[in-house]
Amino acid sequence: MASPAPGPLLDRLASSGRLEMEFDGKFVFARCRRAPGRLIIDHVEAPPELRGSGAAGAFMTSLAQWAEARGERLQPICGYALAWLRRHPAFSALIV
């Protein structure tokens, strides 16, 4: 399966508690909460059509870069988010 083209990371934390990224008309998202100095990642989800395409990994890269640029650490409650961060040494230092 070819990798879908990603859109920009959308910050919808204030309105819906989500960070989102569009891939060819479908959205990968993370339900998140803010705490002092950190972003708590409760859940990451990709639609079935995008699973196995690399979309969730591309989304996690953008999410980690976004948090890092803001000086925030990441507290992953979601098993996928925790496993992804542990597999990517460039971002594993962000884990709280």
Secondary structure by P-SEA (a helix, b strand, c coil): cccccccccccccccccccccccccbbbbbbccccccbbbbccccccccccccaaaaaaaaaaaaaaaaacbbbbcccaaaaaaaaaccccccccc
